[in-house]
Amino acid sequence: MSMNKLLALVLTLFVLLASAQGRANTSCEISYPAKQSEIDTRNDYPLELLQAILKATEADFGQCALKAVGPFNQKRTKQALLNRQVDIAWLPATASNNDRFLAIKVPLRKGLLGWRLLMVNTADVARFESVESLQDLQKFRTAFGADWQDLAVMKSNFDAMVLGSDYEQLFKMLHHGRFDFFSRGLHEVADEIEYHKADGYDFSALGHLMLRYKAVDLFYLAPNNKELFARIRKGMNAIIVNGQFNELFYSYYAHYIEQANMKDKAIFELENPDFPDEIEYKDPQLWFQLNDL
């Protein structure tokens, strides 16, 4: 090979390498729904999970910053996804959501969303002491978000339902006795009880019973956002394999799980009529189990 051809080849390789490196280092911005109130911590874990996914894929896709947009309730979040006001969101999995959006089919919280503690006014705790069955509990009034995706679970199991369109308003309604108990994720209830003391609300979680149904939340993207979908899916698989997914989950939720004392509670099982039966959900490492305690 002549010296000129060799130099040309080296120059070509240099240009290709520089181009590839430039693409890898290209920055981007990914928008997501902002939290619904100053004390709303429900975004904290999925955001850290998303950051870990982006970090795990930087070498292939480049750096990305995250930007909060909104806030949106669940109904508006889905519209924002379709309109590309937000690039990614975490929503409870339903057949409808799986049909409308690109879904990363890994339960973000290992199904913990379906383990539910019951928040009541502390002054009302004694009213529930005689509850020993789901039928006993069904005599009480409950409430749920009107646009929350697992509303179908509560509607199919409880007749006396109060619906609210605003997250914070539901706590005010409970305080004023508009309903008797409020089903909350076991990872949500302790913080919500503590935060609302500043409002003069005295809430407690019932100590002897809880609900459980199949429920997961997933990362969802707009149907045409295939490049970001490929990145999130690749990054999620990477952090599952390297153990970071488990580490993050338990770093956030181990103390809530311990506080719940689930082995000492009566657990009323509910059917979720809107839960999508997806084969990806059947991997046992993706689910929290009582024997994990």
N, C-alpha and C positions, 0 to 999 in steps of 0.2 A: 504494500500500500504506500502510495506517495505521501510525502510530508503534508502537501496541501489537502489531500483527502483525509488524512488523519486529523489535521487541525479542524477541518469542516465537521468531522464526526464528533470531535470533542465539543465544539461549539454548539452543535445540535443537541447533544446530551445535556449540556449546561443549561440551555434555554428550556428544555423539557423539564429538567429538575427544578429550575426556578419557577416555572409556571405551576408545577404541581405543588410546590411549597407555598406559593402565593395563594392557590386555591385553599390549601389546608389552613392557612392563617387568616382567611377572609372572615371578618366579623359579621355577625347577624344579630337580629333582635327577635325574640319570641314573646308574644303577648299571651297573657292568661287572665282569667277573671279575678278581680280584686276581692278581698274579703268583704263580707257584708256589714261588719261593724268593727269598731276598734278592738273589741274584746273577742272577736271571732278567731279562734286558733285552728280552725278546721283545715286551713290552707298550709299550715306549717310543714307537716310531714310530706304531702305530695310535692311541695315546692323543693324540699331538700332532696327528695327522690329524683325529681326532674333535673336538678343541678348535678347530681351524681351521674345520671344518664348522659347529660351533655358533656361532662368532664370525660367520661369513658369513651366518647366518640370524637373528641377534639382532633385526634391525629388524622382521622378520615374526613371530617366535615368542618373543622375550624371552630373557633371560639364563638359563643353565643351569649348575649345578655338577655335577661328576663325582664319583662315589663308588665306591671299590673294595669289592667284596663277595667273600668266599671265603677262600682260593683254591679253585678247582675244576680238575679235569682236564677233558679235552675231553668225556668222556661226561657228567660231572656239569654241565658248562657248558650242554650242550644241555637237560638236564632243568631247570636253573635258568632258562633262557630260557622254557621252556614254563610253568613255575610263576610267572614274573615275579619271581623272586628277583633277576634282573638284567634290565636293559632292553635291552642291546645287547652283542654279543660278536663277536669276529673268529675265524672258523673256516675251515679249508680247505674249498673248494667241492666238494660232491658232489651227485649227483642227489637223494639222500635229503635232504640239508640244504636244498636248494632247494625240495623239495616240502613240508617240514615247517615252514619258517620264511619270513619275509619277507626277501628277499635284496637288498642293494644291489649290483647286478651290475657292480662296478668292481673289478678286481684291485688290492688294496691295495698290494701290493709289486711290481706289474708282472710277475708270474710269477717273481720272483726266488726264491720258495720252492722251485721245481723245479730250480734250479741247485745241485747238491749236492757239497760237498767231503767227503773221507773222513778222519775222525779215527781215528788209531791210536795205540798206545803208541809213543813215540819209539824204543824199543829194537827195535820190530818193523818199522821203515820198510824195511829192507833186504829183508825177506821179500816185499815188493810190487814190487821193482824189475823183475822179469821179467813183470809183468802188462801185456799188450798188447791184451787183448780182454775183452769182458764174460764170455766163457767162462772165461778165466783167473781173473777176479775171483770168479766163482761158486764157486770151489773153497774160498774162505774163508768163515768164519762171520761173520754180521752180526747186528745187533739193531735193534729199533725199539720205540716205545711201543705197548703193546697196544691202546690206544684212539685212536691217532693216525689221522686220516682217510685219509692216504696210505699206510697199512699195506698196502693192496691192491697197490700198486705193488711194494713190496719182496717181498711174498709171491709175486707172479706171476713174479718174476725171480730170487729166491734161495731155495734149498731149506733151507740151513742157517741157520735163523732163531732168535734168542733174543728173547723178548718181555719187556718190563718194564712195570710199572704206575705207576712213579714216575720223574719226570724226573731227579732227582738220583741215584737208584739206578743208572740206566743208566751213568753215568760211573764209578761205583764198580765196576760189573761189568766195564767195559772195562779199568779199571786192574788188576783181578785176573785178567784173561785169560779171562773167560767167553765172550768172542767176540773177533774179530780187528779189525773196523773198524765205525765208526759213521757213518752218513750224516747230515751236518749241512748246513743252509742256509749258503751261502757268506757270508751276513751274520751268522751265528751263531758259526761255528767259532773265529775268532780270540779273541773275548771269552771263550768257554767254555774254551779252552785256558789263557788267562791267569788266569781266575778260579780254576781248579782247581789251580793251582800251590800255593795255600795249603793244599790237602788232601794235598800230596805227590804229586800225579799229574803225570806227564810225558807230555803228549800232543803230537802233531804232526798237521798236515794233509798228506796225500800231495801231492807237488809236481807229478806228471806226469800225473795223471788225475782225472776227476770224472764225475759222473752228471748227466743232465738228463732231466726228464720234465715234462709239463704239470701245473702245480699253481698254484693261486691261493688266497689267503684273501680272504674277503669279510666285510663287516659283515652280521650277521644279527640280526633282531628277532623277537619273538613274533608269531604270526599275527594277533593282535587289536590289536597296537600300531601302528595305522595312522597316527595323528597324528605320532608320532616318526619313523616310516618316511618320511612325506612330507617331514619336515624334513631328515632325513639325505640323502635322495635329492636334494633341491633344493640343499642345501649342497655335496654332492659335485660336482654338475654345475657349481656356481658356481666352485669352486676348480680344477676342470679347465680351465674357460674362461679364468680369470684367470691361469693358470700356476702357482698356488701348489702344486698337486698335484705337478707335476714338480719344483719347487724343494725341497719337503719330501723327496721320494723321494731325490733326489741328495744333499741335505745329510746324510742318514742313511747312504746306501749307496755313494756314489761311492768312498770310500776302501777299502771292503771289495771292491768290484768291481775296483779297481786292484790291491789286494793279491793277488787270486786269480789274476792272470796267465792268464786263461782261453784266450787265443789260443795259449799255449804248452802247453796240456794236451790229452791225448786225452779226448774227451767221449763217453761211452757213453750212447746214447739208450735210454730205457726207455719202455714203454707204460704209461699210467695207465688201467686198465680202469674206474675209477670217476669219471673226469673228465666233468662235464656239458658237452655240446656246445651252448653258448649263443651266440646270435648277438652278444650284447653284448660278448663277449670278443674279437671279431675286429677291433676297431678297433686298428690298429697302434700308436697313441699310448699305449695302455694296457699295452703289453708292452715289457719290456726285451729288446733285441736285441744280439748281439755287435757289430754294426756301429755301435752307439751309443758304443762305446769311443773 
